[in-house]
Amino acid sequence: MLDEYIKRDDVKEFIKELINNHRYYEKSFNSGSVYSRYILNEMALYTFYDALIKYKIVLDDIYLFDEFLEQMGKIYNKLNNYDDIEIGINKLIGKMVAIKLEIKDVNDSINRKQLISYIFNKYILEGYYIHGFSTIYYDDIKEKGLIPNNYKNYYSSMKEVNKIFNKYGYNLIDKDFDSNKIYYTNY
């Protein structure tokens, strides 16, 4: 899927820099970030591959890639926090989409709608499926795999919380906690 980009010499050099340069290991995470629990020295590389996948899904334009890679290098060098780097890369992808669609004024509401619709269609509707799960399940899934009937959960606690709120006329969480089903969606 990413071969045409990863085989490029400039990309290989960028990857080598991310792996070998210790300044990328010293970047921080926001306090609410859970990445640091599982990904330490690999975060620079993980973030880069995530950016490549997003680029491939949303743009996949070999002619814009040189500019994308150059700007991504600047983002990595300028910012000291991986959460900020990820935001910067997402903004960069938005700017690159504006270039691809020849949108000059991204503040114009019609252009903004066109830009957002394009990204939504490419990334969400035509993109890919993932199954997200809370990191509290990580060790169990890593050890046993994702088995819906044996999915360790805290449903009994959630039922108690729902019961308390229902007593006062509030439906806090609209989910059937009596079922151990996992649902996949396209959003």
Secondary structure, DSSP 4 states (H G I P E B T S, - for coil): --HHHHTSHHHHHHHHHHHH-GGGTT-B--TT--HHHH-STTHHHHHHHHHHHHHHHHT--HHHHHHHHHHHHHHHHH--BHHHHHHHHHHHHHHHHHHHTT-S-TTSHHHHHHHHHHHIIIIIITT-------GGGHHHHHHH---GGG----HHHHHHHHHHHHHTT-----S-TT---------
